[in-house]
């Protein structure tokens, strides 16, 4: 994963935000629900659209149809760990047991 830094496109001088992908997935889900609802101005219609949603998002596939309870989607996760790097801390993917399609980018290291 690239960090923001001098000379990178869109550089703000600030480090990137790790929850950004999750926020984007939420917007993808909202867009899908509003686009597929029978009446996007009706709350019940939008709630019904969400309940029928199975959507591939930037954060992975979110399936609101299978539970573990109604209207809940489980988020596919991989394990990350901040590790030192020459240009500052770097978030590395160290565990992908539940998401083998996500490449590992480092080995787990003990805290300390």
C-alpha positions as CSV (number, residue, x, y, z in Angstrom):
1,X,0.0,0.0,0.0
2,X,1.3,3.4,-0.8
3,X,1.4,6.2,1.7
4,X,0.8,9.8,0.8
5,X,4.1,11.6,0.3
6,X,5.9,14.3,-1.7
7,X,5.3,14.0,-5.4
8,X,2.5,11.4,-5.3
9,X,-0.7,12.2,-7.2
10,X,-3.3,13.8,-4.9
11,X,-0.6,14.4,-2.2
12,X,-2.0,16.2,0.8
13,X,1.0,15.7,2.9
14,X,-1.1,13.6,5.3
15,X,-0.9,9.8,5.7
16,X,-3.7,7.8,4.1
17,X,-6.8,6.8,6.1
18,X,-7.1,3.0,6.6
19,X,-10.9,3.0,7.2
20,X,-11.4,4.9,3.9
21,X,-12.2,1.6,2.0
22,X,-14.9,0.7,4.5
23,X,-16.5,4.2,4.2
24,X,-16.4,3.8,0.4
25,X,-18.1,0.3,0.6
26,X,-20.9,1.9,2.7
27,X,-21.4,4.5,0.0
28,X,-21.4,1.8,-2.7
29,X,-24.1,-0.1,-0.7
30,X,-26.2,3.1,-0.2
31,X,-26.0,3.9,-3.9
32,X,-27.0,0.3,-4.8
33,X,-29.9,0.4,-2.4
34,X,-31.2,3.7,-3.6
35,X,-30.8,2.7,-7.3
36,X,-32.7,-0.6,-6.8
37,X,-35.4,0.5,-4.3
38,X,-38.9,0.5,-5.7
39,X,-39.2,4.0,-4.3
40,X,-35.9,5.6,-3.2
41,X,-37.8,8.3,-1.2
42,X,-39.6,5.6,0.9
43,X,-37.6,4.4,3.9
44,X,-39.3,0.9,3.9
45,X,-38.5,0.5,0.2
46,X,-34.8,1.4,0.8
47,X,-34.6,-1.0,3.8
48,X,-36.1,-3.7,1.6
49,X,-33.5,-3.0,-1.1
50,X,-30.7,-3.3,1.5
51,X,-32.1,-6.6,2.8
52,X,-31.9,-8.0,-0.8
53,X,-28.4,-6.7,-1.5
54,X,-25.4,-8.9,-2.3
55,X,-22.8,-6.5,-3.6
56,X,-19.1,-6.7,-4.6
57,X,-17.5,-3.6,-3.0
58,X,-14.0,-2.1,-2.7
59,X,-13.9,-3.9,0.7
60,X,-15.1,-7.2,-0.6
61,X,-18.4,-8.9,-1.1
62,X,-21.1,-7.7,1.3
63,X,-24.1,-10.0,1.5
64,X,-27.0,-8.5,3.4
65,X,-29.2,-11.6,2.6
66,X,-27.5,-14.3,4.7
67,X,-27.1,-13.0,8.2
68,X,-26.1,-13.9,10.9
69,X,-29.2,-11.8,11.6
70,X,-31.6,-10.0,9.2
71,X,-30.0,-6.9,7.5
72,X,-26.5,-7.6,8.7
73,X,-23.6,-8.2,6.3
74,X,-20.3,-9.7,7.6
75,X,-17.2,-8.0,6.4
76,X,-14.5,-10.1,4.9
77,X,-11.3,-9.4,6.8
78,X,-7.6,-9.9,6.4
79,X,-5.2,-9.2,9.3
80,X,-2.9,-6.2,9.0
81,X,0.0,-4.9,11.1
82,X,1.8,-1.6,11.2
83,X,5.5,-2.3,10.7
84,X,8.5,0.0,10.4
85,X,9.7,0.9,6.9
86,X,12.3,3.3,5.7
87,X,9.8,6.1,4.9
88,X,7.7,5.6,8.1
89,X,5.3,3.0,9.4
90,X,3.7,0.7,6.7
91,X,0.5,-1.3,7.0
92,X,1.2,-4.9,5.9
93,X,-1.2,-7.7,5.4
94,X,0.1,-10.6,7.6
95,X,-2.9,-12.9,7.8
96,X,-5.3,-13.9,5.0
97,X,-6.8,-17.1,6.3
98,X,-10.4,-16.1,5.5
99,X,-9.4,-14.1,2.4
100,X,-6.7,-16.1,0.5
101,X,-7.2,-13.9,-2.6
102,X,-5.7,-11.0,-0.6
103,X,-1.9,-11.2,-1.0
104,X,0.3,-11.2,2.1
105,X,2.8,-8.3,2.1
106,X,4.7,-9.2,5.3
107,X,5.1,-11.6,8.2
108,X,3.6,-11.0,11.6
109,X,6.1,-9.6,14.1
110,X,5.7,-9.6,17.9
111,X,4.7,-6.3,19.5
112,X,7.4,-4.7,21.6
